[in-house]
Amino acid sequence: MRAAVYTETGDPADVLRVAEVAEPHAGPGHIRIAVRAAGVNPIDWKIVGGLRGGSPDHPTVPGIDAAGVVDEVGAGVTGVRAGDAVFGHATGGSAAEHAVLSAWAHKPAGTPFEVAGGLPVAGETAVRVLDLLGLEPGQTVVVDGASGGVGIATVQLAVARGLVVIGTAGEANQEFVRSLGALPTRYGAGLVDRVRALAPGGVDGGVDTAGRGSVRDLVTLTGNPTKVVTIADFAAGELGVQVTTGGEGQAARLAEVAELLAAGRLDMPIAGAYPLEQIGAAYTESRGGHVRGKLVLIP
Ligand SMILES: NC(=O)c1ccc[n+]([C@@H]2O[C@H](COP(=O)([O-])OP(=O)(O)OC[C@H]3O[C@@H](n4cnc5c(N)ncnc54)[C@H](OP(=O)(O)O)[C@@H]3O)[C@@H](O)[C@H]2O)c1
C-alpha cells in the first residue's frame, strides 16, 4: 500500500515521504479500514520530531486519527463488519491507504469522512476532559485555546452538556468562538480580569488545551486546582490540577462523539484536506499553531 513514512526523526518537511509498504492486518480486538481521511494532530509532528526518542528502526507510518471503510475484522470483535464506515484511533499509523484501529465508533451517515477523520483525538479528548471536571448544567467553564482542534470540540460538547462556556482565542478567531456557542475572550496576560468581567457569578471549571501557561490563571478563577484540567502543560501537576494524556475507555468516548455528530450538536471545520504526498506541508501548518479546525490527509 501507499503510506507516508519516516525512517529518521526530524523536521517533518524533511523526513516524511510516500512509499510502498506492506499492508497491516487486524489482529485480535482490532479492525482494519481503507482510509478515506486521516486527521493531523500536534502529537503526530511531535513524534516525527523526536518526542519519543531517536529514529525508528524501520519505516514508520505516522498518525492516529482515521476514518474509512472496514475491510478486516480481527478475532473477538463484535458490532462491526466489513463495509461499515467508522472513525477512530489507529495503532501503527493512519497516514496510509489502510490503517488498523484499536478503538472506533460508527460514522454517522451524514458526517463527511473528512470531518470524522479529523475528530478521533480531538473529540475523544474533549469528552475525557469534561468527564474529569464533572460539572453540572448551568455551571461555567473556561476553555483556553477554544479555536484549536481540541478546543472546538470541547466548547461544543460543553454547550451540549448545558454548561456556560468562555473560550479564549486569538483576535482573528473571536467571532468564530462565539459561533461555537461560547463567550469569546483573548488568551494571555489579563485573562483573570477578562473572564471575571464575563462571568461575575464565578467560574466552576477550567480546561487548558494550549499548554501556554494559563493553568495558574485557571486555578485562580476556579479557586480549586482539581477543577482545572490540562492536556498540554505536563509540569502543572505540581499545582494539583488534573493532567490527562489518555487511557482506557476510548471507544465509549468516541461513541459519544458519534452521537453528538448525528444529533447535529458537534461539527469540526476542515481547514485543509491534503493529498498524502503533502504530509510535510500539512504537519508544518499544524506546527504553526493557529489552524482553525483540522487538517486531514487524503490517501
Ligand atoms: N493530553 C492529551 O490527551 C492531548 C490530546 C490532544 C491534544 N493534546 C495536545 O494539546 C495541544 C492542543 O492540541 P490541538 O489539536 O487542539 O492543537 P491545535 O489545533 O493546533 O490548536 C492550537 C490552538 O492553540 C491556540 N493558541 C495559540 N497560542 C495560544 C496561547 N498563547 N494561549 C492559548 N491558546 C493559544 C490557537 O488559537 P488561535 O489560532 O486563535 O491563536 C489554536 O487554536 C497540543 O499540544 C496537543 O499535542 C493533548
The ligand as a Tripos MOL2 file, in Angstrom:
@<TRIPOS>MOLECULE
LIG
   48    52     1     0     0
SMALL
NO_CHARGES

@<TRIPOS>ATOM
      1 N1         -3.0480   15.0660   26.6080 N.am      1 LIG1
      2 C1         -3.8900   14.6930   25.6480 C.2       1 LIG1
      3 O1         -4.6400   13.7290   25.7870 O.2       1 LIG1
      4 C2         -3.9130   15.5030   24.3790 C.ar      1 LIG1
      5 C3         -4.8450   15.2200   23.3850 C.ar      1 LIG1
      6 C4         -4.9060   16.0250   22.2460 C.ar      1 LIG1
      7 C5         -4.0260   17.0970   22.1220 C.ar      1 LIG1
      8 N2         -3.0980   17.3170   23.0750 N.ar      1 LIG1
      9 C6         -2.1780   18.4660   22.9780 C.3       1 LIG1
     10 O2         -2.9700   19.6430   23.1720 O.3       1 LIG1
     11 C7         -2.4500   20.7180   22.4110 C.3       1 LIG1
     12 C8         -3.5440   21.3000   21.5290 C.3       1 LIG1
     13 O3         -3.9420   20.3410   20.5680 O.3       1 LIG1
     14 P1         -4.9050   20.7900   19.3690 P.3       1 LIG1
     15 O4         -5.0570   19.6340   18.4850 O.co2     1 LIG1
     16 O5         -6.1120   21.4620   19.9020 O.co2     1 LIG1
     17 O6         -3.9630   21.8910   18.6600 O.3       1 LIG1
     18 P2         -4.3050   22.9670   17.5270 P.3       1 LIG1
     19 O7         -5.4880   22.5050   16.7540 O.co2     1 LIG1
     20 O8         -3.0490   23.2470   16.8360 O.co2     1 LIG1
     21 O9         -4.7920   24.2850   18.3160 O.3       1 LIG1
     22 C9         -3.9260   25.1240   18.9480 C.3       1 LIG1
     23 C10        -4.7230   26.3340   19.4450 C.3       1 LIG1
     24 O10        -3.9370   26.9940   20.4050 O.3       1 LIG1
     25 C11        -4.3220   28.3440   20.3820 C.3       1 LIG1
     26 N3         -3.2570   29.1660   20.9540 N.ar      1 LIG1
     27 C12        -2.1280   29.6300   20.3550 C.ar      1 LIG1
     28 N4         -1.4270   30.3520   21.2430 N.ar      1 LIG1
     29 C13        -2.1180   30.3400   22.4090 C.ar      1 LIG1
     30 C14        -1.9050   30.8960   23.7120 C.ar      1 LIG1
     31 N5         -0.8270   31.6340   23.9780 N.pl3     1 LIG1
     32 N6         -2.8290   30.6500   24.6540 N.ar      1 LIG1
     33 C15        -3.9180   29.9250   24.4180 C.ar      1 LIG1
     34 N7         -4.1820   29.3700   23.2090 N.ar      1 LIG1
     35 C16        -3.2840   29.5710   22.2340 C.ar      1 LIG1
     36 C17        -4.5750   28.6870   18.9400 C.3       1 LIG1
     37 O11        -5.5640   29.7010   18.8980 O.3       1 LIG1
     38 P3         -5.5620   30.9020   17.7840 P.3       1 LIG1
     39 O12        -5.3630   30.2270   16.4340 O.co2     1 LIG1
     40 O13        -6.9120   31.5140   17.9230 O.co2     1 LIG1
     41 O14        -4.4160   31.7890   18.1140 O.co2     1 LIG1
     42 C18        -5.0560   27.3440   18.3720 C.3       1 LIG1
     43 O15        -6.4250   27.3780   18.1340 O.3       1 LIG1
     44 C19        -1.2430   20.1400   21.6650 C.3       1 LIG1
     45 O16        -0.0770   20.3950   22.4100 O.3       1 LIG1
     46 C20        -1.5110   18.6570   21.6330 C.3       1 LIG1
     47 O17        -0.3390   17.8740   21.4910 O.3       1 LIG1
     48 C21        -3.0270   16.5580   24.2110 C.ar      1 LIG1
@<TRIPOS>BOND
     1     1     2 1
     2     2     3 2
     3     2     4 1
     4     4     5 ar
     5     4    48 ar
     6     5     6 ar
     7     6     7 ar
     8     7     8 ar
     9     8     9 1
    10     8    48 ar
    11     9    10 1
    12     9    46 1
    13    10    11 1
    14    11    12 1
    15    11    44 1
    16    12    13 1
    17    13    14 1
    18    14    15 2
    19    14    16 1
    20    14    17 1
    21    17    18 1
    22    18    19 2
    23    18    20 1
    24    18    21 1
    25    21    22 1
    26    22    23 1
    27    23    24 1
    28    23    42 1
    29    24    25 1
    30    25    26 1
    31    25    36 1
    32    26    27 ar
    33    26    35 ar
    34    27    28 ar
    35    28    29 ar
    36    29    30 ar
    37    29    35 ar
    38    30    31 1
    39    30    32 ar
    40    32    33 ar
    41    33    34 ar
    42    34    35 ar
    43    36    37 1
    44    36    42 1
    45    37    38 1
    46    38    39 2
    47    38    40 1
    48    38    41 1
    49    42    43 1
    50    44    45 1
    51    44    46 1
    52    46    47 1
@<TRIPOS>SUBSTRUCTURE
     1 LIG1         1 GROUP 0 **** ****
